[in-house]
Amino acid sequence: MLQATENCYSLSREYKPFQHKNEVFALMDYNIPDLIENGSGEMKSKMNLEDSVDDFDISLIQKRFPSITLGSAPQVDLYDGTTSNSEATIISATEGFEQNFYDSSEARQVQNTLSEASWPFDRSSVTFSASRKDDSFPLTSQSEETLDEVTREDSQNKVGLQSQSNLTLNELSLDKSVDCLLGLTKRQYQLLDNCGLHTLRKLLHHFPRSYANLQNAHAKIDDGQYLIFVGEVLSSRGVKASCSFSFLEVIVGCQIADRESACENVTDEVEQKKTIYLHLKKFFRGTRFTYKPFLNSIANKYQVRDIACVSGKVRTMRAKDHYEMREYHIDVLEDGKDLSLCAKERPYPIYPSKGGSNPTFLRDIIARALHALPVNVDPIPKDIREEFGLLSLHDAYCGIHKPMDISEADLARKRLIFDEFFYLQLGRLFQMLEGLGTQIEKDGLLEKYKRPENNTACTEEWCCLTKKILELLPYTLTSSQLQAVSEIIWDLKRPVPMNRLLQGDVGCGKTIVAFLACMEVIGSGYQAAFMVPTELLAIQHYEHLLTLLENVDEVKCKPTVALLTGSTPLKQSRIIRKGIQTGEISMVIGTHSLIAERVEFSALRIAVVDEQHRFGVIQRGRFNSKLFCTSSIPSMEDAITDGSSKSDDYMAPHVLAMSATPIPRTLALALYGDMSLTQITGLPPGRIPVQTYTIEGNDKGFDDVYKMMMDELKDGGKVYLVYPIIELSEQLPQLRAASADIEVISDRFPEYNCGLLHGRMRGDEKEETLRKFRTGELHILLATQVIEIGVDVPDASMMVVMNSERFGMAQLHQLRGRVGRGTRQSKCILIASTASSLNRLKILEQSTDGFHLANMDLLLRGPGDLLGKKQSGHLPEFPITRLEVDGNILQDAHVAALKMLSASHDLEKFPALKLELGMRQPLCLLGD
Ligand SMILES: Nc1ncnc2c1ncn2[C@@H]1O[C@H](COP(=O)(O)OP(=O)(O)OP(=O)(O)O)[C@@H](O)[C@H]1O
């Protein structure tokens, strides 16, 4: 684990799986992998991150982010979930909006005139702090500000959740161009524009990546160190050294811990302090810089007894406790009259640089933007804020950028995270509502989400066809499967389109549950579509369903099922499309060709999307926009025996999404906040848990594995060998490749047949290979991760995964799920390239619970790695949020979004909120 920091609040994402969810660290935008990711190749390789998260060489990070200094003080957590809103220190409100904004061209003109009069060069070319008490930003007194805030808050209060009718121009202020900031030069504007910070919102969303602790507790100061101090300006002078050379010297005195004398005087419990003197020097070459007015003006920027925060590189001087700083930044703390108060707790924001503009410049501009920010900038009504313990948006921006203490930064962060989740949930639900026709549908939908307990109602009124299939199954459904079917059928009978996610661990039997849902719809005279991500899976499901239907004797009610994939010959696909259009085909299974423009349904009532995360929201939504039904299929009407209602004019089809990757609840909500959830817990009876072994991939390791394989094959088992790549790679010579290994394995097991399966093969080749493996013609299948999803060969009994450290934990669990699907005791062997990567894999040895492993993966590797590139691509960017730890805020945001939409379906009562939602994500119908 990382060492604690002394002068910088915690550096790391904490790798404690069971840590309190609410506990987040101050590092705002970076975590260790990010730091390394962004760092040099040398750094990455030195840290060997992939192998072990525990073995960081922290000094490398320090080298990259020199402001981070290390010591032994305990880590400071941002919050522990106990801080309430009332404990927040209210940040002083700033002066009114109008005072800070005025015509920008005029502003620049005035500013340019001012700058040119007093400065012989552009302000941005020097590194003086611009956040100095600037005449152009006169602050109102604290009491005035508070009064102002109270008045504003009061008037907002009256509006509350009822409506938000008083939309003023201020609501647009976040998206104003930064050129409305007072005193911004053209050049500064250009700089901000170039790095994408052209609006106040963009600027204010450039969050500090960390906070430095200004306690001056440096144990030992070494030459060349980059440190941060807070201290008192002792003198400031501009000196003409020659006719063309001058310099500015500011001396700042700082109190730091005196460890030396403390050591000598061990009995003294009071901490010893001493003063050190920092000589900040800036040199100017050129005659024009030697004029007295210039020298006076730069020296006067710093007044004796000003409290300033100084950061930079120190060089020891000859005199004891004197240090020179030539590369430095100095910030005069505006409210820093009392050194002890300032230095005590105040976190100092450290910004990441952006697009070439330096953090100092950004800090200054952000401070100006905060001054200009109107107090009533918040689109979220006050009662919602109070209910969820949130700071106002204005306070949150101040709190994140200029916190008085770390708890304020924490509350600010909480509010900003809330916003990220809130608008995501609001947007998704808003889109859902927009897609619905009637008020009743909308109310029904919101009610459903608001009371998830109502969503678990079950019904036993199944139609004849469903009951028939159930009777014909070669096994009995588990109680969890039965519950899932009942829940879904209950939902199918409601006048609101279902949008449900069916989740369950690998091999728990989701497919049959979805089939039964389809049968229910077909039995009521409508059509069903079943969309899967791969052709292999489509064929497998198709064959599975045909086998199930084989025994349905009554021809009349036997559904006609078709398979439609990218490889379906043109002529055949035309016939199938026609059948779908006329209603002759009651169910179609296929890949994304099902949502192609040309496919039209006669009466689609349910769309099942298997491995839902492999499809985007838009793809999922396509079913909504193109597939409406007007009435049931005439040909099926005779088959309807239970008199279900058919009066469903233009209702969007029900959507049942399935996910085989167990996704932690947080993530599920972030990805599918607009869905109800059905879970299948437990596996069908008779399953014996797969025995998992982790083995280091050296010669001895492979000998052992081959021996185990031989035993398994002799015993009548079938073996999967899983490889990370198809062909050998020059860049990654340590990786074993499937096609390169086929000879090796065939030679090693001459009496057994080996086959190859990978993504570059044609669809029919893949199917043929899998068929041979299923029927026993092949005994060993060398495959890539194509088999990860859905492949079901119940008597496959052993899996060996090569270079398994290359796979995520959830992915390995999925792969492992390909074995142990029958009644035979199965094994899974995870071969690791190095001994150090065995640790992470051992978690799989100990657990076969997919949800537990997915949680671990989320904590260890983050959502990107857990979900894979494609799926995580459907997650919006969360600049400040860590999904893995901020789940509880997401839950709150979901509830808050429901409240807002219940109060106003179209958000017309909350114009500011609607406007904000529109700014954050374009509002459009799903599938558009
Ligand atoms: N109740 C049951 N009893 C016995 N076997 C069952 C039961 N339900 C399903 N099965 C069988 O279990 C195997 C796995 O089912 P299925 O393919 O539906 O799993 P899944 O949940 O889709 O898993 P994956 O996500 O791995 O594809 C199949 O062979 C299926 O026939």
The ligand as an SDF file (V2000), in Angstrom:
LIG
                    3D

 31 33  0  0  0  0  0  0  0  0999 V2000
  -33.1970  -25.3290  -13.7300 N   0  0  0  0  0  0  0  0  0  0  0  0
  -32.2550  -25.9250  -14.4320 C   0  0  0  0  0  0  0  0  0  0  0  0
  -31.8470  -27.1500  -14.1040 N   0  0  0  0  0  0  0  0  0  0  0  0
  -30.8830  -27.7730  -14.8060 C   0  0  0  0  0  0  0  0  0  0  0  0
  -30.2390  -27.2340  -15.8520 N   0  0  0  0  0  0  0  0  0  0  0  0
  -30.5970  -26.0100  -16.2220 C   0  0  0  0  0  0  0  0  0  0  0  0
  -31.6050  -25.2750  -15.5360 C   0  0  0  0  0  0  0  0  0  0  0  0
  -31.7280  -24.0710  -16.1320 N   0  0  0  0  0  0  0  0  0  0  0  0
  -30.8430  -24.0290  -17.1330 C   0  0  0  0  0  0  0  0  0  0  0  0
  -30.1540  -25.2010  -17.1990 N   0  0  0  0  0  0  0  0  0  0  0  0
  -29.0730  -25.5280  -18.1210 C   0  0  0  0  0  0  0  0  0  0  0  0
  -27.9430  -24.8110  -17.6550 O   0  0  0  0  0  0  0  0  0  0  0  0
  -27.1020  -24.4840  -18.7370 C   0  0  0  0  0  0  0  0  0  0  0  0
  -26.8050  -23.0020  -18.6790 C   0  0  0  0  0  0  0  0  0  0  0  0
  -27.9640  -22.2670  -18.9320 O   0  0  0  0  0  0  0  0  0  0  0  0
  -27.9050  -20.9160  -19.7630 P   0  0  0  0  0  0  0  0  0  0  0  0
  -27.0880  -21.0900  -20.9940 O   0  0  0  0  0  0  0  0  0  0  0  0
  -29.2460  -20.3880  -19.8550 O   0  0  0  0  0  0  0  0  0  0  0  0
  -27.0790  -20.0600  -18.7420 O   0  0  0  0  0  0  0  0  0  0  0  0
  -26.8430  -18.5270  -18.7690 P   0  0  0  0  0  0  0  0  0  0  0  0
  -27.3830  -17.9780  -17.5150 O   0  0  0  0  0  0  0  0  0  0  0  0
  -27.3090  -17.9500  -20.0410 O   0  0  0  0  0  0  0  0  0  0  0  0
  -25.2780  -18.5180  -18.6520 O   0  0  0  0  0  0  0  0  0  0  0  0
  -24.2180  -17.7170  -19.4920 P   0  0  0  0  0  0  0  0  0  0  0  0
  -24.3550  -16.3410  -19.0330 O   0  0  0  0  0  0  0  0  0  0  0  0
  -22.9820  -18.3420  -19.1010 O   0  0  0  0  0  0  0  0  0  0  0  0
  -24.5520  -17.9210  -20.9120 O   0  0  0  0  0  0  0  0  0  0  0  0
  -27.8390  -24.8730  -19.9900 C   0  0  0  0  0  0  0  0  0  0  0  0
  -27.2890  -26.0650  -20.4590 O   0  0  0  0  0  0  0  0  0  0  0  0
  -29.2680  -25.0500  -19.5290 C   0  0  0  0  0  0  0  0  0  0  0  0
  -29.9370  -26.0180  -20.3130 O   0  0  0  0  0  0  0  0  0  0  0  0
  1  2  1  0
  2  3  1  0
  2  7  2  0
  3  4  2  0
  4  5  1  0
  5  6  2  0
  6  7  1  0
  6 10  1  0
  7  8  1  0
  8  9  2  0
  9 10  1  0
 10 11  1  0
 11 12  1  0
 11 30  1  0
 12 13  1  0
 13 14  1  0
 13 28  1  0
 14 15  1  0
 15 16  1  0
 16 17  2  0
 16 18  1  0
 16 19  1  0
 19 20  1  0
 20 21  2  0
 20 22  1  0
 20 23  1  0
 23 24  1  0
 24 25  2  0
 24 26  1  0
 24 27  1  0
 28 29  1  0
 28 30  1  0
 30 31  1  0
M  END
$$$$
